[in-house]
Amino acid sequence: NIHLLVKVSQYLCNFTETILRGLSFTSKDGYARVKASFPPLSAVSVCVRLQWDPRHENVSTVFSYAAPVFLNEFQLRGQIDEPKRNQDRKVRLALLIQGQHHPYKAELPVDEDWHHVCVTWRSSDWAIYVDGKKGDSGQGKARGNAKDIHGDGIFILGQDQDSFGGTLTEPFFGNLTDLNVWGEALEFKNVKELNTCSQLTNHSALFRWQDWNLTVHQSVQNVSATLNCPG
């Protein structure tokens, strides 16, 4: 028992508690709109922390970025994957980039913990990271000659946009916090740093969670997000 207590103490000492403002999505109508200006992007990274509602098994949209000239520019989607025998349930995450839907592959645990998810894209490659580890990645051009992601778009949390800024579908159910957006493809070392709740002070963000520039639907509730950040 003493040995077990020592192990638990060592485990707890490796984490730092951080409390952030968060949002809880409990309605099919819930969404939050990011109030930021987006230029044409030759690269982009989006990082966020999620608690997935285990009761919602349909396809869910964590975020969608749509431009006036092209709706399906950049999305992160997920769906609970029914487990095989003696395995825990997991969410499978997939990126939709410039109209190309990649497979549901990267794994996100379905439990009561917060999980850190980062997605990165540039013309030559893309990646999904979960809790500081690469969950999926790919190469190649998404649309024709790998043009930039169009600017002047609308960034919505918790819904897909079937029209520009509207006709919202495939809602996300769960809690969300610490969304940040950069106009570059972050390196793996940057993602690992963010997973520990550190700030990237030498990278200029297009949107920072701490600025709270959001329009939030009335059904979305404010929550306090207590994060146990790995040291």
Protein Blocks (a to p, Z undefined) as FASTA:
>chain_A
ZZmmmmmmmmmmmpccddddddddfbfkbccdddddddddfbdcddddddddfklmbdcd
fbacddfklmklbccddddddddehiacdddddddeehiacddfbacdddfbdcdddddd
dfkbccddeehiafbdcedjfbhjlpacdehiacdehiacfbghiaiehiaedddehiac
dfbdcdfklmmmmmnopacfkbccfbdfklopacddfklccddddddddZZ
